Amino acid sequence: QVQLVESGGGLVQAGGSLRLSCVGSGSRFGFADMGWYRQVPGYQRELVAKITTGGSQNYADSAKGRFTISRDNAKNTVYLQMNSLKPEDTAVYYCNAYFIVTNRDYWGQGTQVTVSS
């Protein structure tokens, strides 16, 4: 059974930093494109950053220059380093794994990030 478990969320002041981690189990995540999404109540879930199996990265405009996504395939882990956090970054952050070969994706349970002004 494929599972994703996020950690690293919390409460931080504006301008601060957090590092989110997502550990996968039940499959070899080196074969998956990995992403971080976020959702605010009442709004659609939106992409924050993605990293492909080959290491290519894509970022939402709101994340460019402040957030960095990385992965460690040996640990089945993807990270999101978030710097210069703003109150508008407050959301539940979700990890996603998309397996190209099977065309299936999986989600973690989410971790809350709250940025105070």
C-alpha positions in Angstrom: 0.0 0.0 0.0 1.4 3.3 -1.1 1.5 5.9 1.7 2.9 9.5 2.0 3.5 11.1 5.3 4.2 14.8 5.6 5.9 16.5 8.5 7.5 19.8 9.3 4.5 22.2 9.3 3.9 24.6 12.1 3.5 28.2 13.2 6.1 30.7 12.1 6.4 34.4 11.9 6.4 36.2 8.6 9.9 36.2 7.2 10.7 32.9 8.8 11.5 29.5 7.3 10.1 26.0 7.4 11.2 22.7 5.8 8.6 20.2 4.9 9.3 16.6 4.5 7.3 13.8 2.8 8.3 10.2 3.3 6.9 7.6 1.0 6.4 3.9 1.6 5.0 1.0 -0.4 6.7 1.8 -3.6 9.9 3.1 -5.1 9.4 6.8 -5.3 12.3 7.3 -7.6 9.8 6.3 -10.4 7.4 9.1 -9.4 7.1 12.8 -10.1 6.7 14.4 -6.7 5.0 17.6 -5.8 3.8 19.9 -3.1 0.4 21.4 -3.2 -1.5 23.6 -0.8 -5.1 24.3 0.0 -6.9 27.0 1.9 -10.4 26.3 3.1 -12.9 27.3 0.5 -10.3 27.3 -2.3 -9.0 24.8 -4.7 -5.8 22.9 -4.1 -3.0 24.5 -5.9 0.4 23.4 -7.1 3.4 24.9 -5.1 6.3 23.0 -6.6 7.0 19.8 -8.6 10.1 17.8 -9.2 10.3 15.1 -11.9 12.0 11.8 -11.8 14.9 13.4 -13.7 15.1 16.3 -11.2 13.5 19.0 -13.2 11.7 21.5 -11.0 8.6 23.7 -11.6 7.3 26.3 -9.2 4.2 28.4 -8.8 4.9 32.1 -9.4 4.2 32.7 -5.7 6.9 30.2 -4.7 9.7 31.2 -7.1 12.7 32.6 -5.4 11.5 31.6 -1.9 10.8 27.9 -2.0 13.0 25.0 -3.1 11.9 21.5 -3.8 14.3 18.6 -3.6 14.3 14.8 -3.4 16.3 12.0 -1.9 15.3 8.8 -3.8 17.4 6.6 -1.5 15.2 7.8 1.4 11.9 7.9 -0.6 11.7 11.5 0.6 10.8 14.9 -1.0 11.4 18.2 0.7 10.1 21.7 0.5 12.4 24.4 1.9 10.3 27.5 2.4 12.0 30.8 3.1 10.7 34.4 3.5 7.3 33.1 4.4 4.3 35.3 4.1 0.9 35.2 5.8 -0.6 34.3 2.5 1.4 31.1 2.5 -0.8 29.9 5.3 -2.5 26.6 4.1 -2.5 22.9 4.5 0.4 21.5 2.4 0.0 18.2 0.7 2.6 15.9 -0.8 1.8 14.2 -4.1 3.4 11.3 -6.0 2.5 10.6 -9.6 3.7 7.3 -11.1 4.0 7.8 -14.8 4.0 4.1 -15.7 0.7 3.4 -13.9 -0.8 6.8 -14.4 -1.8 6.9 -10.7 -1.2 9.5 -8.1 -1.2 9.5 -4.3 -1.7 12.1 -1.6 -0.5 12.5 1.9 -2.7 13.6 4.7 -1.4 17.2 4.8 0.5 19.3 7.2 -0.6 22.7 8.4 1.6 25.8 7.8 0.5 29.0 9.6 2.4 32.2 9.0 1.7 35.0 11.4 2.1 38.7 10.5 
